[in-house]
Structures are given as C-alpha cells and as structure tokens.
C-alpha cells in the first residue's frame, strides 16, 4: 500500500485562481452573451516586444543549423544571459555579483515554491498577510505548518498583518522567526517599502540569524525614487537574503517562462549540530538534480530584453500598464471607494463597499457589470473586506471596466 503526503490534505479547497476560473466559467455558461472583462489574474495582455521576438527568431534559426544547434544547456542558465542580468540589473545599482550566484529558471512562482526544499522543516516561517498564496501552500505541503484554524490561519506560521491601519507595511515580528517572505512591491496590496523601512528587515535578519526570501517580481514598476529595486541595495543584505526576479511582468514572459534567483555566497544556514553551509551550493545541487534548465530559445529572447531597443520597448509597455493603473485608481476613487496601490505596482487594492465580504463583492461585480477581480481574502485573512484589480488588461477594456463601475454598479 502506497501512502500519500498527508500535508496536502491540510490545503484549503482549490488554488485561488482556479476557484475564480470555476466561478467565471459557471457564469459564462449561464450568460453566454455577457462580455466579461478580466482584471483579476495578473496575466499580461501586451505582445512580446519586437526586439524580444527578433531574439527568439534568431535562436530558432540557430537551432535549425547543425553548427549552432543547442541540446541540453546548463541547469543554472547560459552565461550570456546571466552576465547581462548582472551588468544591467545589479552593477548599475552598485551591486556586485558573481556569475554562479545567479540561477535562471522558468518562473519566480516555481523558485519561491521550490526554495523551501533546501531548508529544514523545523524552521519557523513568517509571511505578510495578505500574501501570494504560493508561499504558504508550499510550506504546508512540506509539513512546516500545523492544522488550518477557523480564523483562516495555519498553526506554525507567524502572520504579519498588512492593513490600512499600518499603511499595509508589516511590523517586525515580536518573536524570533527563521524564514521571512517579503514581496515588494507587494502582490496584492501594491505597497512598496522605502530603503529605511527595508533596512529594518535586513537588520532584524542579521540580528536573529534569519533568512529573507525577497520576491522582487514587480521591481520594474517602481516609480518613486526612495524605493529600492533590489534588497541588495541595503548594506548587509547579501548575508541574509535570497532575491527572486521574473521576466513575466517586466517583459511579458508569462507564457514564455523565464526568471532568475540570486543566492549570494555569503548566505549560510546551520545544521541542527551547528555546522554552517552555503545556501548557494545547496540551491545549485537542487537545481542540478531537479531542473533541466530554461530553453536556449527563451534565454536568447530574455537576453534581448537588455538591448537598447529591448529596454525602450519594455519600458513603453510598463508605462502602458501603469497608465492603466492610474485610470483604475482614479476611476474607483471618484466613486467614493477607498483605494490603495497602483503607484509602484500594477495592482489596485480597494476596500469593499457596504461591508461586503471579498467574495460577495466578487459576485456583485461579475453579475452586475461582468468585471472579474480577485477577492482579497484569497490572499489571507487580513485580505477580507478588500479586493484586487490588475492593470494588465488592454487600455480599451480598462476604460470600459471603469465606465461600468460608474454607470452600472449598484453601490
């Protein structure tokens, strides 16, 4: 008799976005003529930039030639892409990295979920609340949590509430924790931290021997000067932080899949017996064993992001999405609703009206104006009474959605 991993049985229902899709599909089946506008899941809609497409075409042509054909590539990624990342994303900010500290992958979701494999199950975890569900669910799967409680939280996890009262900025844990998940700019609230605020977390980690798992997937959307684009802009962060970045939102690679993770060699953790080991070496071992690398074609496409044409083109797309965010934010505010985010991130976080729950507001929008968003409670108990809209739709759909809010929604 084979036995299952019973930790999976602790997971609550289906994955958030699967539940949203289920409800939307049911509504579509009952209302086939409804024009649904999706401002829920954080998927991009603009096509890949011309420079990226050209890089991909060039790589396809190479694969058709015996002299330039590529088979298995390095699990850690090709040097041509890693060196462009270091040169453009880090050296320009005064951050020095070695080539073997950067690992190319198929997505920040994969890496933030898989990274917990190199840590013992006896580590204590802290997450901001609300939070990207993958952080918690993967730790549940690994057996790092206790049971699910009636208040929407798992035993064994330290939740750091991010609510209007604290400006959606998490407070430093009062208890000692071993691993801290930070997503900045934040998904779902759109909050960003100043260098002064982020330094508090680095200082805490250094004082307590903690590791920060820093999800920086939305750094390209930062607009304000005092918001760091990398945690390594903070002194001492290389000793305590792993950074995750993605081409998904930055360059439209949601369907192409390419990201990278930085694991500095200064970063160490201990065995129960007290011996220290480089996390860089452990992550390299994990990737070499369980991952076969991102395709050559995709990595060549990602390298084109760093050409002068690629940089201009992806910045144009980012500006397009941030203009959408401005339209949504201003439009929702004009209706008298309380709105957050949309400044340094492509997410708008709004307070639901009339004391509606997050899912009640979801159903109201779907049924009354055929607009899909994301219930805040799906990101954690502190998200109850909030709702997330994304700026990744087309300009036409974004404007129409806001017009529907003003003319058809019964508030």
C-alpha positions as CSV (number, residue, x, y, z in Angstrom):
1,X,0.0,0.0,0.0
2,X,1.4,3.4,-1.0
3,X,0.8,6.3,1.4
4,X,0.1,9.9,0.4
5,X,1.8,13.0,1.8
6,X,-0.9,13.9,4.2
7,X,0.2,17.5,4.4
8,X,-1.6,18.0,1.1
9,X,-4.9,17.3,3.0
10,X,-4.3,20.4,5.1
11,X,-4.7,22.7,2.0
12,X,-7.9,24.5,1.8
13,X,-10.1,24.0,-1.3
14,X,-8.7,24.7,-4.7
15,X,-6.0,27.2,-5.6
16,X,-7.4,30.8,-5.5
17,X,-7.2,31.4,-9.2
18,X,-8.7,28.0,-10.0
19,X,-11.7,28.9,-7.9
20,X,-12.1,32.2,-9.7
21,X,-12.0,30.5,-13.1
22,X,-14.6,28.0,-11.9
23,X,-17.0,30.8,-10.9
24,X,-16.4,32.7,-14.1
25,X,-17.0,29.7,-16.3
26,X,-20.2,28.9,-14.5
27,X,-21.4,32.5,-15.0
28,X,-20.4,32.4,-18.7
29,X,-22.3,29.1,-19.2
30,X,-25.4,30.8,-17.8
31,X,-24.9,34.1,-19.6
32,X,-23.2,33.3,-22.9
33,X,-23.7,36.8,-24.3
34,X,-22.1,38.6,-21.5
35,X,-18.9,40.5,-22.3
36,X,-16.6,39.7,-19.4
37,X,-13.6,42.0,-18.7
38,X,-10.9,40.3,-16.6
39,X,-9.0,42.5,-14.2
40,X,-8.3,39.6,-11.8
41,X,-5.4,37.3,-12.5
42,X,-2.1,39.1,-13.0
43,X,-1.5,37.9,-16.6
44,X,-0.2,40.4,-19.2
45,X,-2.0,41.2,-22.4
46,X,0.5,43.2,-24.5
47,X,2.6,41.2,-27.0
48,X,6.2,40.5,-26.6
49,X,8.4,43.4,-27.7
50,X,9.8,43.3,-31.2
51,X,13.4,43.1,-30.0
52,X,12.5,40.0,-28.0
53,X,10.7,38.4,-30.9
54,X,13.7,39.0,-33.1
55,X,16.0,37.4,-30.4
56,X,13.7,34.4,-30.4
57,X,13.6,34.1,-34.2
58,X,17.4,34.3,-34.3
59,X,17.6,31.5,-31.7
60,X,15.1,29.4,-33.7
61,X,17.3,29.8,-36.8
62,X,20.3,28.7,-34.8
63,X,18.5,25.6,-33.7
64,X,17.9,24.7,-37.4
65,X,21.6,24.7,-38.1
66,X,23.9,21.8,-37.1
67,X,26.8,24.1,-36.3
68,X,24.8,26.3,-33.9
69,X,22.3,23.8,-32.6
70,X,22.0,23.6,-28.8
71,X,21.0,20.5,-26.8
72,X,21.0,20.3,-23.0
73,X,22.1,23.6,-21.6
74,X,23.5,24.4,-18.1
75,X,20.8,23.9,-15.4
76,X,21.9,27.2,-13.9
77,X,21.4,29.1,-17.1
78,X,23.6,30.3,-20.0
79,X,26.4,32.8,-19.2
80,X,25.3,35.2,-21.9
81,X,22.1,35.9,-20.1
82,X,23.5,35.7,-16.5
83,X,26.2,38.3,-17.3
84,X,23.6,40.7,-18.9
85,X,21.5,40.4,-15.8
86,X,24.4,41.2,-13.5
87,X,25.6,44.1,-15.8
88,X,22.2,45.7,-16.2
89,X,20.1,44.9,-13.1
90,X,22.8,45.0,-10.4
91,X,26.1,46.7,-11.3
92,X,24.1,49.8,-12.4
93,X,23.0,50.0,-8.7
94,X,26.4,49.4,-7.3
95,X,25.7,45.7,-6.5
96,X,28.5,43.2,-7.4
97,X,27.5,39.6,-8.1
98,X,29.5,36.6,-9.4
99,X,28.1,34.6,-12.3
100,X,27.4,31.5,-10.2
101,X,25.3,33.5,-7.8
102,X,22.5,33.9,-10.4
103,X,20.3,31.0,-11.4
104,X,18.0,31.2,-14.5
105,X,14.6,29.4,-14.0
106,X,11.2,29.1,-15.5
107,X,9.4,31.5,-13.1
108,X,9.5,33.2,-9.8
109,X,6.5,31.2,-8.8
110,X,8.5,28.0,-9.3
111,X,11.5,29.3,-7.4
112,X,9.6,30.8,-4.4
113,X,7.8,27.5,-4.1
114,X,10.8,25.3,-4.5
115,X,13.3,27.2,-2.4
116,X,11.8,25.9,0.8
117,X,13.2,22.4,-0.1
118,X,16.7,23.5,0.9
119,X,15.5,24.4,4.4
120,X,14.7,22.1,7.3
121,X,11.0,21.5,8.3
122,X,11.9,22.7,11.8
123,X,12.2,26.4,10.6
124,X,9.7,28.9,11.8
125,X,8.1,30.9,9.0
126,X,6.8,34.5,8.8
127,X,4.6,35.8,6.0
128,X,2.9,39.1,5.4
129,X,-0.9,38.9,5.4
130,X,-2.4,39.2,2.8
131,X,0.2,37.3,0.7
132,X,0.8,35.5,-2.5
133,X,-0.8,32.0,-1.8
134,X,2.2,30.0,-3.1
135,X,4.4,31.0,-0.1
136,X,2.1,29.4,2.4
137,X,0.8,26.5,0.4
138,X,4.2,25.1,-0.4
139,X,5.2,25.2,3.2
140,X,2.0,23.4,4.1
141,X,2.9,20.8,1.5
142,X,6.3,20.4,3.0
143,X,5.0,19.8,6.5
144,X,6.3,23.0,8.0
145,X,2.9,24.0,9.4
146,X,0.2,22.7,11.8
147,X,-3.5,22.4,11.2
148,X,-5.7,25.0,9.5
149,X,-7.6,27.0,12.0
150,X,-11.1,28.6,11.9
151,X,-9.6,32.1,11.7
152,X,-8.1,31.3,8.3
153,X,-4.6,30.8,9.5
154,X,-2.3,27.8,9.8
155,X,-0.7,26.8,13.1
156,X,3.1,27.2,13.0
157,X,3.2,30.3,10.8
158,X,3.7,33.9,12.0
159,X,1.3,36.1,10.2
160,X,2.3,39.8,9.8
161,X,-1.0,41.7,9.1
162,X,-0.8,44.4,6.5
163,X,-3.9,46.5,6.8
164,X,-5.0,50.1,6.3
165,X,-4.2,50.9,10.0
166,X,-0.5,50.2,9.4
167,X,-0.4,51.5,5.9
168,X,0.0,47.9,4.6
169,X,3.5,47.9,6.0
170,X,4.2,44.8,8.0
171,X,5.6,45.2,11.6
172,X,8.8,43.4,12.5
173,X,7.9,40.1,14.3
174,X,7.9,40.3,18.1
175,X,9.0,36.6,18.2
176,X,12.1,35.1,16.6
177,X,11.4,33.6,13.1
178,X,13.8,31.8,10.9
179,X,12.5,32.5,7.4
180,X,10.6,35.6,6.3
181,X,8.8,36.0,3.0
182,X,8.7,39.6,1.6
183,X,7.1,40.5,-1.7
184,X,8.0,44.1,-2.7
185,X,6.4,45.9,-4.4
186,X,3.7,43.9,-2.9
187,X,1.2,41.5,-4.5
188,X,-1.7,42.0,-3.8
189,X,-1.7,45.4,-2.0
190,X,0.7,47.3,-4.3
191,X,2.7,48.6,-1.3
192,X,6.4,49.3,-1.5
193,X,8.9,50.0,1.2
194,X,11.4,52.8,1.4
195,X,15.1,52.0,1.9
196,X,14.8,53.0,5.6
197,X,11.9,50.6,6.1
198,X,13.6,47.7,4.3
199,X,16.8,48.2,6.3
200,X,14.8,47.4,9.4
201,X,14.1,43.9,8.0
202,X,17.7,43.3,7.0
203,X,18.9,44.4,10.5
204,X,16.3,42.1,12.1
205,X,17.5,39.1,10.0
206,X,21.2,39.8,10.8
207,X,20.5,40.0,14.5
208,X,18.4,36.9,14.6
209,X,20.1,34.6,12.0
210,X,17.0,34.8,9.8
211,X,16.8,34.4,6.0
212,X,14.7,36.8,3.9
213,X,13.1,35.3,0.8
214,X,12.6,38.5,-1.2
215,X,10.2,38.3,-4.1
216,X,11.0,41.3,-6.4
217,X,9.0,40.3,-9.4
218,X,7.4,43.8,-9.7
219,X,10.6,45.9,-9.3
220,X,10.3,47.3,-12.8
221,X,7.1,49.0,-12.0
222,X,8.6,51.1,-9.2
223,X,8.1,54.9,-9.8
224,X,9.3,56.5,-6.6
225,X,13.0,57.3,-6.0
226,X,13.3,56.1,-2.4
227,X,12.0,52.6,-3.2
228,X,14.9,50.1,-3.6
229,X,14.8,47.9,-6.7
230,X,16.9,45.2,-5.0
231,X,17.2,44.2,-1.4
232,X,21.0,44.1,-2.0
233,X,20.9,47.9,-2.1
234,X,20.7,47.6,1.7
235,X,24.0,47.1,3.5
236,X,24.4,43.5,4.8
237,X,21.5,42.1,2.7
238,X,23.8,39.6,0.9
239,X,24.3,37.9,4.3
240,X,20.6,37.3,4.9
241,X,18.6,37.4,1.6
242,X,17.7,35.4,-1.5
243,X,16.2,37.5,-4.2
244,X,13.7,36.3,-6.9
245,X,13.0,38.2,-10.1
246,X,11.0,37.5,-13.2
247,X,10.6,38.5,-16.8
248,X,6.9,37.6,-16.7
249,X,5.5,41.0,-15.9
250,X,8.7,43.0,-16.7
251,X,8.9,41.8,-20.3
252,X,5.6,39.9,-20.9
253,X,7.1,36.4,-20.4
254,X,4.0,34.9,-18.6
255,X,3.5,32.4,-21.4
256,X,7.2,32.2,-22.3
257,X,8.6,31.5,-18.8
258,X,11.9,32.9,-17.7
259,X,13.0,34.3,-14.3
260,X,16.1,34.2,-12.1
261,X,17.0,33.8,-8.5
262,X,20.1,35.3,-6.7
263,X,21.7,33.3,-3.9
264,X,24.8,35.1,-2.6
265,X,27.7,33.0,-1.5
266,X,27.8,35.0,1.8
267,X,24.5,33.4,2.7
268,X,24.8,30.5,5.1
269,X,22.5,28.4,7.3
270,X,23.1,25.8,10.0
271,X,22.6,22.1,10.6
272,X,21.0,21.1,13.9
273,X,24.5,20.3,15.0
274,X,25.7,23.8,14.3
275,X,27.7,23.3,11.1
276,X,27.2,26.1,8.6
277,X,26.7,25.5,4.9
278,X,26.4,27.8,1.8
279,X,22.8,28.1,0.6
280,X,24.2,28.8,-2.9
281,X,25.7,25.3,-3.0
282,X,22.5,23.7,-1.8
283,X,20.3,25.5,-4.3
284,X,22.8,24.6,-7.1
285,X,22.5,21.0,-6.1
286,X,18.8,21.1,-6.0
287,X,18.5,22.7,-9.5
288,X,21.1,20.4,-11.0
289,X,19.1,17.4,-9.8
290,X,15.5,18.5,-10.3
291,X,15.7,21.1,-13.1
292,X,16.9,20.8,-16.7
293,X,17.2,24.5,-17.4
294,X,15.3,27.1,-19.4
295,X,15.3,26.5,-23.2
296,X,18.1,28.2,-25.2
297,X,15.4,30.0,-27.4
298,X,13.8,31.5,-24.3
299,X,17.1,32.6,-22.8
300,X,18.1,34.3,-26.1
301,X,14.8,36.1,-26.1
302,X,15.4,37.2,-22.5
303,X,18.9,38.5,-23.4
304,X,17.2,40.7,-26.0
305,X,15.5,42.5,-23.1
306,X,18.8,44.1,-22.3
307,X,19.5,45.5,-25.8
308,X,18.9,49.3,-26.1
309,X,15.8,48.6,-28.3
310,X,14.5,46.0,-25.8
311,X,14.9,48.3,-22.9
312,X,13.0,51.1,-24.6
313,X,10.2,48.7,-25.7
314,X,9.6,47.0,-22.4
315,X,9.6,50.4,-20.6
316,X,6.9,51.6,-23.0
317,X,4.9,48.5,-22.1
318,X,5.4,49.1,-18.4
319,X,4.3,52.7,-18.8
320,X,1.2,51.5,-20.6
321,X,0.3,49.2,-17.7
322,X,1.0,51.9,-15.1
323,X,-1.3,54.3,-17.1
324,X,-3.9,51.6,-16.8
325,X,-3.3,51.6,-13.0
326,X,-3.8,55.3,-12.9
327,X,-7.0,55.1,-14.8
328,X,-8.3,52.4,-12.4
329,X,-7.2,54.1,-9.3
330,X,-8.6,57.5,-10.2
331,X,-11.8,56.0,-11.5
332,X,-12.5,53.9,-8.4
333,X,-11.6,56.9,-6.1
334,X,-14.1,59.1,-8.0
335,X,-16.9,56.7,-6.9
336,X,-16.0,57.3,-3.2
337,X,-14.4,54.0,-2.6
338,X,-11.1,53.7,-0.6
339,X,-8.2,52.7,-2.9
340,X,-4.6,51.8,-2.2
341,X,-1.7,50.7,-4.5
342,X,-1.3,51.5,-8.2
343,X,1.7,53.8,-7.6
344,X,4.7,51.4,-7.6
345,X,2.9,48.3,-8.7
346,X,0.3,47.3,-11.3
347,X,-2.2,46.3,-8.6
348,X,-5.0,48.3,-7.1
349,X,-6.2,47.3,-3.7
350,X,-9.6,48.6,-2.8
351,X,-11.9,48.4,0.3
352,X,-15.1,46.7,-0.5
353,X,-18.2,48.9,-0.1
354,X,-21.2,48.4,2.3
355,X,-19.4,45.9,4.5
356,X,-19.5,43.3,1.7
357,X,-17.1,40.4,2.0
358,X,-14.5,39.9,-0.6
359,X,-16.3,37.0,-2.3
360,X,-19.7,38.9,-2.1
361,X,-18.1,41.8,-3.9
362,X,-16.6,39.4,-6.5
363,X,-20.0,38.0,-7.3
364,X,-21.5,41.5,-7.4
365,X,-19.0,42.7,-9.9
366,X,-19.3,39.6,-12.0
367,X,-23.1,39.6,-12.1
368,X,-23.9,43.4,-12.3
369,X,-21.1,44.7,-14.6
370,X,-19.4,41.5,-15.8
371,X,-16.0,42.5,-14.4
372,X,-13.7,40.0,-12.8
373,X,-11.3,40.9,-10.0
374,X,-9.6,38.9,-7.1
375,X,-11.2,38.6,-3.6
376,X,-8.7,39.9,-1.1
377,X,-9.5,37.1,1.4
378,X,-8.0,34.7,-1.1
379,X,-4.6,36.1,-0.2
380,X,-5.1,35.6,3.6
381,X,-7.5,36.5,6.4
382,X,-6.3,40.1,6.6
383,X,-7.4,40.5,3.0
384,X,-11.1,40.1,4.0
385,X,-13.0,43.2,3.0
386,X,-10.6,44.1,0.3
387,X,-10.4,43.4,-3.4
388,X,-7.6,43.4,-6.0
389,X,-7.8,44.8,-9.6
390,X,-4.9,44.5,-12.0
391,X,-3.6,46.9,-14.6
392,X,-2.6,44.2,-17.1
393,X,-5.7,44.5,-19.3
394,X,-5.9,46.4,-22.6
395,X,-6.5,50.1,-22.5
396,X,-9.9,49.7,-24.1
397,X,-11.1,47.1,-21.6
398,X,-9.6,49.1,-18.7
399,X,-11.5,52.2,-19.6
400,X,-14.7,50.2,-20.3
401,X,-14.5,48.4,-16.9
402,X,-14.2,51.7,-15.0
403,X,-17.1,53.2,-17.0
404,X,-19.2,50.2,-16.0
405,X,-18.2,50.8,-12.4
406,X,-19.6,54.3,-12.6
407,X,-22.7,53.7,-14.7
408,X,-23.9,50.1,-13.9
409,X,-22.6,49.1,-10.5
410,X,-25.2,49.5,-7.8
411,X,-23.3,50.9,-4.8
